[in-house]
Amino acid sequence: MFYRPADGHGLPHNPFNALVSPRPIGWISTGGADGSENLAPYSFFNAVAYVPPQVMFASTGAKPDRDNTKDSIANIRETGVFCVNVVSKTLLHAMNTTSGPWPKEVDEFSMAGLERTDCDTIACSRVTAAPASLECRVTQIIPLKGKANTLVLGEVTGIHLHPDCLIDGRFAYETFTPVGRLGYRDYAYVDDPFELSRPGES
């Protein structure tokens, strides 16, 4: 099968949603200039550079109470900072709770029953129970082609690692089981990691 996205795919569900998978989930916490806080997951997310460490996420929707964007983007535009919280198996349902199109005044931390902790390098909260959290300062906010599509790039200024997730000096995935987005309403647990050396590596 071949189709041009501009012409449509003719299927009951958009296959593009499932083609790039599994995708890591960036559980983004932000604070507004008014002191409000927001927590929302984004599956258009990834790390993009090692030195300095940098990440990106993209927002592809809008809310009527946020001037054609989402709470995360609106807050980031006001403060210039955000925090990425890693999603574990035990946090899956809390993450999903925070994914709803809740009004601006809703505090997703409280709604999902999550404890929060202040970040160290930025004025923002993080999910205390997350296996890891990455404190970030925005480097670029880029409007993308299409309605309400926005790309955010940030430099990681602080990293929190849960001590239970460190084994012999390694951040051990098996201690918390990462969650990935497949597409549609489908997710996956990363529960069978393995090592694979590149050619030339010992």
C-alpha positions as semicolon CSV with decimal commas, in nm:
position;residue;x (nm);y (nm);z (nm)
1;M;0,000;0,000;0,000
2;F;0,116;0,352;-0,080
3;Y;-0,060;0,676;-0,006
4;R;0,015;1,046;-0,005
5;P;-0,080;1,197;0,332
6;A;-0,230;1,497;0,155
7;D;-0,473;1,262;-0,024
8;G;-0,570;1,056;0,281
9;H;-0,509;0,692;0,364
10;G;-0,860;0,549;0,336
11;L;-0,819;0,336;0,649
12;P;-1,037;0,341;0,962
13;H;-0,742;0,477;1,164
14;N;-0,444;0,691;1,069
15;P;-0,143;0,456;1,029
16;F;0,108;0,737;1,079
17;N;0,023;0,735;1,450
18;A;0,172;0,384;1,479
19;L;0,465;0,393;1,236
20;V;0,728;0,548;1,463
21;S;0,714;0,325;1,769
22;P;0,774;0,267;2,044
23;R;0,820;0,631;2,131
24;P;0,939;0,749;2,473
25;I;0,691;0,958;2,667
26;G;0,795;1,299;2,793
27;W;0,583;1,367;3,101
28;I;0,622;1,743;3,106
29;S;0,573;1,949;3,421
30;T;0,556;2,326;3,394
31;G;0,464;2,625;3,603
32;G;0,288;2,942;3,497
33;A;0,386;3,296;3,586
34;D;0,079;3,305;3,812
35;G;0,207;3,013;4,023
36;S;-0,020;2,751;3,866
37;E;0,126;2,414;3,767
38;N;0,060;2,169;3,487
39;L;0,159;1,809;3,415
40;A;0,095;1,643;3,078
41;P;0,243;1,358;2,869
42;Y;0,380;1,401;2,516
43;S;0,478;1,109;2,295
44;F;0,643;1,331;2,035
45;F;0,948;1,345;2,263
46;N;1,313;1,245;2,260
47;A;1,670;1,329;2,356
48;V;1,855;1,505;2,073
49;A;2,213;1,572;2,190
50;Y;2,469;1,459;2,449
51;V;2,687;1,766;2,513
52;P;2,526;1,973;2,636
53;P;2,237;1,733;2,697
54;Q;1,926;1,847;2,512
55;V;1,571;1,720;2,464
56;M;1,273;1,807;2,251
57;F;0,899;1,760;2,259
58;A;0,620;1,870;2,030
59;S;0,268;1,977;2,114
60;T;0,009;1,911;1,843
61;G;-0,314;2,036;1,992
62;A;-0,490;2,337;2,137
63;K;-0,737;2,429;2,409
64;P;-0,995;2,707;2,386
65;D;-0,877;2,860;2,716
66;R;-0,510;2,879;2,603
67;D;-0,515;3,087;2,283
68;N;-0,460;2,810;2,028
69;T;-0,206;2,611;2,229
70;K;-0,185;2,385;2,536
71;D;-0,108;2,461;2,900
72;S;0,248;2,327;2,872
73;I;0,341;2,558;2,584
74;A;0,167;2,858;2,737
75;N;0,355;2,808;3,065
76;I;0,688;2,756;2,890
77;R;0,645;3,076;2,696
78;E;0,594;3,259;3,025
79;T;0,875;3,102;3,226
80;G;1,123;2,950;2,981
81;V;1,159;2,625;3,177
82;F;1,010;2,275;3,199
83;C;1,084;1,937;3,355
84;V;1,069;1,598;3,184
85;N;0,959;1,312;3,412
86;V;1,025;0,952;3,307
87;V;0,714;0,731;3,308
88;S;0,740;0,392;3,482
89;K;0,495;0,102;3,483
90;T;0,370;0,197;3,829
91;L;0,299;0,552;3,712
92;L;0,114;0,455;3,393
93;H;-0,238;0,526;3,515
94;A;-0,138;0,853;3,682
95;M;0,024;0,959;3,355
96;N;-0,292;0,874;3,165
97;T;-0,502;1,074;3,412
98;T;-0,294;1,383;3,338
99;S;-0,344;1,346;2,961
100;G;-0,699;1,482;2,963
101;P;-0,795;1,822;2,819
102;W;-0,843;1,968;3,166
103;P;-0,913;2,339;3,222
104;K;-0,620;2,569;3,298
105;E;-0,706;2,589;3,667
106;V;-0,689;2,210;3,719
107;D;-0,376;2,090;3,902
108;E;-0,289;1,754;3,745
109;F;-0,048;1,664;4,026
110;S;-0,335;1,674;4,273
111;M;-0,586;1,516;4,036
112;A;-0,359;1,216;3,979
113;G;-0,260;1,186;4,346
114;L;0,106;1,258;4,274
115;E;0,357;1,399;4,518
116;R;0,562;1,687;4,380
117;T;0,909;1,814;4,466
118;D;1,071;2,145;4,374
119;C;1,335;2,129;4,103
120;D;1,688;2,246;4,190
121;T;1,792;2,451;3,887
122;I;1,458;2,584;3,762
123;A;1,137;2,719;3,914
124;C;0,917;2,417;3,850
125;S;0,793;2,101;4,021
126;R;0,883;1,744;3,931
127;V;0,711;1,410;3,994
128;T;0,874;1,280;4,312
129;A;0,815;0,912;4,228
130;A;0,952;0,931;3,872
131;P;1,256;0,710;3,807
132;A;1,429;1,016;3,663
133;S;1,351;1,381;3,601
134;L;1,530;1,622;3,367
135;E;1,522;1,992;3,451
136;C;1,532;2,197;3,132
137;R;1,575;2,555;3,015
138;V;1,421;2,636;2,678
139;T;1,661;2,703;2,393
140;Q;1,408;2,731;2,110
141;I;1,033;2,732;2,057
142;I;0,960;2,663;1,691
143;P;0,619;2,687;1,523
144;L;0,570;2,387;1,295
145;K;0,367;2,361;0,978
146;G;0,005;2,286;1,056
147;K;-0,248;2,411;1,306
148;A;-0,125;2,440;1,668
149;N;0,193;2,234;1,609
150;T;0,483;2,359;1,824
151;L;0,832;2,219;1,883
152;V;1,016;2,292;2,208
153;L;1,390;2,236;2,251
154;G;1,554;2,255;2,591
155;E;1,895;2,217;2,751
156;V;1,906;1,984;3,051
157;T;2,038;2,179;3,351
158;G;1,976;1,921;3,624
159;I;1,903;1,548;3,643
160;H;1,738;1,357;3,927
161;L;1,788;0,978;3,942
162;H;1,585;0,771;4,186
163;P;1,840;0,578;4,397
164;D;1,646;0,253;4,355
165;C;1,712;0,274;3,981
166;L;2,092;0,271;4,008
167;I;2,268;-0,067;4,003
168;D;2,647;-0,091;3,982
169;G;2,666;0,262;3,849
170;R;2,409;0,205;3,571
171;F;2,062;0,351;3,536
172;A;1,882;0,016;3,532
173;Y;1,565;0,000;3,322
174;E;1,462;-0,329;3,482
175;T;1,411;-0,158;3,817
176;F;1,114;0,046;3,697
177;T;0,996;-0,083;3,353
178;P;0,976;0,214;3,111
179;V;0,654;0,279;2,919
180;G;0,648;0,356;2,547
181;R;0,378;0,481;2,311
182;L;0,300;0,261;2,011
183;G;0,015;0,449;1,846
184;Y;-0,363;0,473;1,856
185;R;-0,445;0,379;2,218
186;D;-0,161;0,127;2,239
187;Y;0,134;0,133;2,477
188;A;0,417;-0,109;2,562
189;Y;0,635;-0,195;2,857
190;V;1,008;-0,218;2,802
191;D;1,069;-0,529;3,009
192;D;1,324;-0,729;2,809
193;P;1,633;-0,510;2,751
194;F;1,945;-0,661;2,594
195;E;2,294;-0,544;2,502
196;L;2,419;-0,512;2,145
197;S;2,769;-0,388;2,062
198;R;2,834;-0,178;1,752
199;P;3,094;-0,295;1,499
200;G;3,441;-0,214;1,632
201;E;3,334;-0,191;1,995
202;S;3,485;-0,425;2,249
